[in-house]
Amino acid sequence: MANKAVTDDHSMNSKLPCSFCDKTGKTNSICCRCKKAFCIVHSSYLNSENASRICDDCLEIHLMSDLPDSETTIEAISEEIQKIINEREENTQHLCKISANFVHRKSELDAEVQALKGNELDLVGSIKDTKEQLKTIEELNNKLAKETEKNKQELEIAKTKNSQNLKEIEGVSEKLKEVTKERNAINSELNELKDFIKLQVPIRLVKRIVCSSCFSRVLNQYHNVFQNPSSASSAEIRRSSITQPAKKTGACNSCTVF
């Protein structure tokens, strides 16, 4: 029964013309406030949960009733505008400070950038010099390595030669020892011979059997062989000024040995 009554009301509303545009249709409805018929264009729903519709005029009146009076609104708007102006001035001053700080900071950064560029140029030059120095050091190291290798080879050769020289020196030392030993033996024999001659062949006896010229020769040979050379120079025997006889007789017939 209720559904039938709703259907009848909707059918009756669709036949009523819109109070604003006189349009009839199934979408027309009665305003829940002024109880007039309105089309869907000139009426609105109060909310999505309520199926009742309200006309735009009643809706405007309803909305205007909820708004405050104009003076209060103007004062509130003025205060809001003044607040916004004050905030704008504060923001402007703050922005000016920020802008000044930005300009000052930008100047400092530009100076730092210029200094960094100068340092970069200096660093590039220093890197270039360092690379050249490293190249020079590398070349010097290679040269020193070659010289070291050469010195090692020469040292090995010198060691080999030194070993050979040491062996030769050892051989010479052995030979020198043998020669020294032989010389000592010869000196010993010579001393024995000196003693034998002094004891067995007195030089004065020779004078009796040879001529004066042969005796001078024998005496010189005796001093040269058996006496000290330094004393021999001081004791040098004068040669006889006697001329040799043309004919040799007696024991001097054999003096041609001298």
C-alpha positions in Angstrom: 0.0 0.0 0.0 2.9 2.4 0.9 4.7 1.7 -2.4 1.5 2.4 -4.3 1.0 5.7 -2.5 4.6 6.8 -3.3 4.0 5.8 -7.0 0.9 7.8 -7.0 2.6 10.9 -5.5 5.5 10.6 -8.1 3.0 10.3 -10.9 1.1 13.4 -9.6 4.4 15.4 -9.3 5.4 14.7 -12.8 2.2 16.3 -14.1 2.8 19.5 -12.1 4.8 22.2 -14.0 8.1 23.6 -12.7 7.5 26.8 -10.7 10.5 28.3 -12.4 10.5 27.1 -16.0 7.0 25.5 -16.3 8.6 22.3 -17.5 6.7 19.0 -16.7 8.3 15.6 -16.6 8.9 12.5 -14.5 11.9 14.1 -12.8 9.8 17.0 -11.3 9.4 16.9 -7.5 7.8 18.9 -4.7 10.2 21.1 -2.6 10.4 19.9 1.0 10.3 23.5 2.2 8.0 25.6 0.0 6.0 22.6 -1.3 6.2 23.9 -4.9 6.9 21.7 -7.9 10.4 22.1 -9.5 12.2 20.3 -12.2 15.5 18.5 -11.6 17.4 21.4 -13.0 16.0 23.9 -10.5 16.0 21.7 -7.4 18.7 19.8 -5.5 19.0 17.1 -2.9 19.7 18.0 0.6 22.0 15.0 1.0 22.6 11.7 -0.5 20.8 9.9 2.3 17.6 11.8 2.0 15.6 11.3 -1.2 13.7 14.6 -0.6 14.6 17.5 -2.9 14.7 21.2 -2.3 14.5 24.0 -4.8 17.4 26.2 -5.5 15.6 29.3 -4.1 15.0 27.6 -0.7 18.5 26.2 -0.8 19.9 29.7 -1.3 17.8 31.1 1.5 18.9 28.3 3.8 22.5 28.9 2.9 22.2 32.7 3.4 20.7 32.1 6.9 23.7 30.2 7.9 26.1 33.0 6.9 27.1 35.8 9.4 26.1 39.4 8.9 28.0 41.6 6.5 29.7 43.9 9.0 31.1 41.0 11.0 32.2 39.4 7.7 33.9 42.7 6.6 35.7 43.1 9.9 36.8 39.5 9.8 37.9 39.9 6.2 39.7 43.2 7.0 41.5 41.5 9.9 42.4 38.6 7.7 43.6 41.0 5.0 45.7 43.1 7.6 47.1 39.8 8.9 48.0 38.8 5.4 49.5 42.2 4.8 51.6 42.0 8.0 52.6 38.5 7.1 53.5 39.7 3.6 55.6 42.6 5.0 57.3 40.2 7.4 57.8 37.7 4.6 59.1 40.6 2.3 61.6 41.7 5.0 62.6 38.1 5.6 62.9 37.6 1.8 65.0 40.8 1.6 67.3 39.5 4.3 67.5 36.1 2.6 68.1 37.9 -0.7 70.9 40.0 0.8 72.4 36.9 2.5 72.0 35.1 -0.8 73.8 38.0 -2.7 76.5 38.1 0.0 76.8 34.3 0.0 76.9 34.3 -3.8 79.7 36.9 -3.8 81.6 34.7 -1.3 80.9 31.6 -3.4 82.1 33.5 -6.5 85.3 34.5 -4.8 85.7 30.9 -3.5 85.0 29.6 -7.1 87.7 32.0 -8.5 90.1 30.9 -5.7 89.3 27.2 -6.5 89.8 27.9 -10.2 93.2 29.4 -9.4 94.0 26.5 -7.1 92.9 24.2 -9.9 95.2 25.9 -12.3 98.1 25.7 -9.8 97.2 22.1 -9.1 97.1 21.2 -12.8 100.5 22.9 -13.2 101.8 21.1 -10.1 100.5 17.8 -11.5 102.2 18.5 -14.8 105.5 19.2 -13.1 105.0 16.2 -10.9 104.4 14.0 -14.0 107.5 15.4 -15.6 109.5 14.8 -12.4 108.2 11.3 -12.2 109.1 10.7 -15.8 112.6 12.0 -15.1 112.9 9.9 -12.0 111.6 6.9 -13.9 114.2 7.4 -16.7 116.9 7.9 -14.0 115.8 4.8 -12.2 116.0 2.8 -15.5 119.4 4.3 -16.2 120.5 3.4 -12.6 119.0 -0.1 -13.0 121.0 -0.6 -16.2 124.2 0.8 -14.5 123.5 -1.4 -11.5 123.2 -4.4 -13.7 126.3 -3.4 -15.6 128.1 -2.9 -12.3 126.9 -6.3 -11.1 128.3 -7.9 -14.2 131.6 -6.0 -13.8 131.7 -7.0 -10.2 131.2 -10.6 -11.1 134.0 -10.3 -13.6 136.1 -8.5 -11.1 135.4 -11.3 -8.5 136.3 -13.9 -11.1 139.5 -12.0 -11.9 140.2 -11.5 -8.2 139.8 -15.2 -7.6 142.2 -15.8 -10.5 144.6 -13.2 -9.1 144.3 -14.7 -5.7 145.1 -18.1 -7.1 148.0 -16.6 -9.0 149.2 -14.7 -5.9 149.0 -18.0 -4.0 151.0 -19.6 -6.7 153.5 -16.7 -6.7 153.6 -16.9 -2.9 154.4 -20.5 -3.1 157.0 -19.9 -5.7 158.4 -17.0 -3.6 158.6 -19.3 -0.6 160.4 -21.8 -2.7 162.7 -19.1 -4.1 163.3 -17.7 -0.6 164.0 -21.2 0.6 166.4 -21.7 -2.3 168.0 -18.2 -1.7 168.4 -19.0 2.0 170.0 -22.3 1.0 172.3 -20.5 -1.5 173.1 -17.9 1.1 173.9 -20.6 3.6 176.1 -22.3 1.1 177.7 -19.0 0.2 178.4 -18.3 3.8 179.9 -21.7 4.1 182.0 -21.0 1.0 183.1 -17.6 2.4 184.2 -19.3 5.6 185.9 -22.0 3.7 187.8 -19.5 1.5 188.8 -17.4 4.5 190.1 -20.4 6.3 191.5 -22.4 3.4 192.6 -19.9 0.8 194.1 -16.8 2.5 194.3 -14.0 -0.1 197.9 -13.1 0.9 199.1 -16.5 -0.4 197.8 -15.7 -3.8 200.1 -12.7 -4.1 203.2 -15.0 -3.9 202.2 -17.1 -6.9 200.8 -14.4 -9.3 202.0 -11.1 -10.7 200.8 -7.8 -9.4 198.3 -7.2 -12.2 196.7 -10.6 -11.7 196.7 -10.1 -7.9 194.8 -6.8 -8.4 192.1 -8.6 -10.4 191.9 -11.4 -7.9 191.6 -8.9 -5.1 188.8 -7.0 -6.8 186.8 -10.1 -7.6 187.3 -11.3 -4.0 185.8 -8.1 -2.6 183.0 -8.0 -5.1 181.9 -11.5 -4.2 182.7 -12.0 -0.6 182.7 -8.5 1.0 179.9 -6.0 1.6 179.4 -3.8 -1.5 179.3 -0.6 0.6 182.6 -1.4 2.2 184.0 -2.6 -1.1 183.6 0.9 -2.5 185.5 2.3 0.4 188.1 -0.4 0.2 188.4 -0.4 -3.6 191.8 -1.7 -4.7 193.8 0.5 -7.0 194.8 -1.0 -10.1 198.6 -1.5 -10.6 200.1 1.0 -12.9 202.8 -1.5 -13.8 202.6 -2.3 -17.5 202.2 -6.0 -18.3 205.4 -7.5 -19.6 205.3 -8.6 -23.1 206.1 -12.1 -22.1 204.6 -13.9 -19.1 206.7 -16.4 -17.3 206.4 -18.6 -14.2 203.0 -19.1 -12.5 201.5 -16.2 -14.3 201.4 -18.1 -17.5 197.8 -19.0 -16.7 196.7 -15.5 -15.8 194.7 -15.3 -19.0 191.8 -16.8 -17.0 191.3 -13.4 -15.3 
